[in-house]
Amino acid sequence: MSGSKTSFELSWAPKVNLVPNGTKETLEKSKSDKDLVDGLFVPPRDPKKLNKLLRKQVKDTAGQKWFDMPAAAITPELKKDLQIVKLRAALDPKRHYKKGSSEVLPKYFQVHAIKKFGST
C-alpha cells in the first residue's frame, strides 16, 4: 500500500433480554453509556431500578384470561367508531341499550373489518 492508512471503528453490543417476552426496542431505549461496561449491558444493582426496567419491558395486554389481547392504538377513525357505538341508542329510539360509561374510551378492544362483496 502506498502510505494511506485506513482505520476501521468496530463496536459491539450484545442482544440481551432480561425478560423473555420483552421487546428489543424498550431494552435499547433503557440503555445508556453509563449502563455499558466494556460494551456489555449490565443490569442495575438497585432493585427499584431493576423493577422499573422490567415493568417497561412487559407488554401491555388485557391478561392471560383475555388471551393476551393487546391494547389498541386509538386512531381518529377508531375514536369516531367508538363514539357511534356509544350513541347507538340515538340511531334507533325504540331499542333500549344498557347505559355504559360515557366519558372513558375502552383500552382493550378488537375491531374486525367487514369485507364488502361486489366492490373492487
Buried (B, 14 or more C-beta within 10 A) or exposed (E): EEEEEEEEEEEEEEEEEEBEEBBEEBBEEBEEEEBEEEEEBEEBEEEEEEEEBEEBBEEEBBEEEEEEEEEEEEEEEBEEEBEEEBEEEEEEEEEEEEEEEEEEEEEEBEEEEEEEEEEE
